[in-house]
Amino acid sequence: MSTAASAKEKEQLLDDVRQVLNSTEELINTAVDDGSQHSKELRKRLSDKLGTAKAKLRDAEVAVVGKAKEAAKATDQYVHDNPWKSIGIAAGVGFLLGMLVSRR
């Protein structure tokens, strides 16, 4: 699997987790409070866990962005160090994609 595809999948996963966390937060905020001690404790625990999950999500986002930047820098450096090789690879990939598309 390529680094770009892997980064894209990680970003999609982070987006999905972010949506789940936001939905959970909305659910906690709209939940009916019956006034019991048990319900208050449950809301507090859920809020605490949600805060922890959001913090971990932010850390994961920072890591994904950092790795994506590293991959982009490495690719840029490779292309600058090997311009003709890069052109040849790009031309070969373009040719193969053209062949695949023309078969349809």
Helices and strands as residue ranges (DSSP letters): H 3-30, H 37-81, H 83-102
